[in-house]
Amino acid sequence: QLQLQESGPGLVKPSETLSLTCTVSGGSMNNKTFYWDWIRQSPGKGLEWIGIIYYSGTTYYNPSLESRVTMSRDTSKNQFSLKMTSVTAADTAVYYCARVLSIPSRPVDLWGQGTLVTVSS
Amino acid sequence: DIQMTQSPSSLSASVGDRVTITCRASQTISNFLNWYQHQPGKAPRLVIFAASSLQRWVPSRFSGGGSGTDFTLTISSLQPEDFATYYCQQTFVNPYTFGQGTKLE
């Protein structure tokens, strides 16, 4: 059964870059049936969509984060990644990587467990 | 951005109750609406996609409806494992946005 696992530093200093990797296990991410998302949830708040990466490698980002975010993928390693520059305390959140069905409503049908990233000096 | 407003924000219910959660979009989103269940300490799970399609693992007591701007998630007979926070999400326009959540307790 396919699983997703986020990895990366749990603590990042303000103004530095947050880097997370999602490893896909139990199956290949090199599949046109799926896209891949990053989503976050700040403490005590709701869910915020960060961006999506398609099978082709094309990316789309939340405009509120677009200037600071880059998503990429390495299909040979079965991984995709998130980089967010110039982080502040407002970027403290649980970050989820997720699999998206390539159908019009783009539902997330599989989520990672999430990883807490704290921005603090 | 499209604002997604869920009501109520929290709902006190008992096992066996029929419950309905509403999600309203600030502009029309056709049926580009998904529902997720989130239990503390667990990854969220897809419940309903495309407004009314039941995800494979989901029991038939769950149902979704609506189109345009107004949507509902109904649980016909609440079970202990259904107590969770439910979120709607629109995927009609970037950025994809979520409702603020409805906590079933």
Chai-1 contact restraints between the chains, C-beta under 6 A:
chainA,res_idxA,chainB,res_idxB,connection_type,confidence,min_distance_angstrom,max_distance_angstrom,comment,restraint_id
A,G46,B,F98,contact,1.0,0.0,6.0,A-B,restraint_1
A,G46,B,Q100,contact,1.0,0.0,6.0,A-B,restraint_2
A,G46,B,G101,contact,1.0,0.0,6.0,A-B,restraint_3
A,L47,B,Y87,contact,1.0,0.0,6.0,A-B,restraint_4
A,L47,B,F98,contact,1.0,0.0,6.0,A-B,restraint_5
A,W49,B,P95,contact,1.0,0.0,6.0,A-B,restraint_6
A,W49,B,Y96,contact,1.0,0.0,6.0,A-B,restraint_7
A,Y60,B,N94,contact,1.0,0.0,6.0,A-B,restraint_8
A,N62,B,P95,contact,1.0,0.0,6.0,A-B,restraint_9
A,S105,B,F32,contact,1.0,0.0,6.0,A-B,restraint_10
A,S105,B,N34,contact,1.0,0.0,6.0,A-B,restraint_11
A,S105,B,F49,contact,1.0,0.0,6.0,A-B,restraint_12
A,S105,B,A50,contact,1.0,0.0,6.0,A-B,restraint_13
A,S105,B,T91,contact,1.0,0.0,6.0,A-B,restraint_14
A,R106,B,T91,contact,1.0,0.0,6.0,A-B,restraint_15
A,P107,B,N34,contact,1.0,0.0,6.0,A-B,restraint_16
A,P107,B,L46,contact,1.0,0.0,6.0,A-B,restraint_17
A,P107,B,F49,contact,1.0,0.0,6.0,A-B,restraint_18
A,D109,B,L46,contact,1.0,0.0,6.0,A-B,restraint_19
A,W111,B,A43,contact,1.0,0.0,6.0,A-B,restraint_20
A,W111,B,P44,contact,1.0,0.0,6.0,A-B,restraint_21
A,Q113,B,A43,contact,1.0,0.0,6.0,A-B,restraint_22
